Amino acid sequence: MTTATVTETEFAQKLFDAYQTQHALNPTDFKDVVVDEEMAYRVQAKLTDLKQQPVGGYKVSLTSAETQKMFNAHTPLYGAQVADHFLAAPASVRLSQLMAPLVEVELVFKAKEALTATDSLTDLWRKTTVAPGLELPDSRFSDWFPSLPKNLVVADAAVGGLVVYGEEVATSQRFKSVGAVATVNCRLTHDGVEVKTGVASEVLGNPLKSLHWLVGKLAEQGKVVGAGQRVSSGTFVLPPSLTAGQWEVSFDQQLGNVALVVTNE
């Protein structure tokens, strides 16, 4: 990727300030600042640098036809996530830690070795672990869902918040084939009441395809998913807002559950 311009650097600084202070930016003030996706990824890269923390992995967004239509997009997008924003379940989160979070149900892959653009879906199945996950997307912009312009989503680290992940098992051990990954079903509850159900095929037909897309996109930018990095691969469900209480998602295929307590603090 080319070096960020002065305009891009200034925008990244404003995003970083919002990230630190939790004072939301008005998206209409920035709708003409980022003119294309390439520029948006340069802003994101600068924002990541400003955080001065190791990158723990990535999140992939817009992995269903429904969400792509919402944001007037035709492909997924990604956001780099700092390491301490990946939390092992069971976890507890304060609402004050976030700004305007949602709740997504995901599969979280972890690279056992570096993933490369030449890897096939079968290679990725062999080279990763998989875990059940809850992602809490969040944005530094006010009133962001579902109308934030796509390039602002990209610049804002793909509206990255927190990722809570469960037990990690070799993907090839958990699933007998690449195709089996697409058949996972989930049930999301809040305080014991069912909120959503979903299936993994909502994620580009198969969450491993989402991971494959990410690896290829990063390669175009001279980056890789390195050993130990995690990838939140895309939501099974259209996300509800995060509220206080007990959130839990259960998966079939012996993936298990992920529990999250959210407090009003």
Secondary structure, 3 states (H helix, E strand, C coil): CCCCCHHHHHHHHHHHHHHHHCCCECHHHCCCCCCCHHHHHHHHHHHHHHHCCCEEEEEEECCCHHHHHHCCCCCCEEEEEEHHHEEECCEEEEHHHCCCCECEEEEEEEECCCECCCCCHHHHHHCEEEEEEEEECCCCECCCCCCCCHHHHHHCCCCCCEEEECCCEEHHHHCCCCHHHHHCEEEEEECCEEEEEEEHHHCCCCHHHHHHHHHHHHHHCCCCECCCCEEECCCCCCCCECCCEEEEEEECCCCEEEEEEEECC
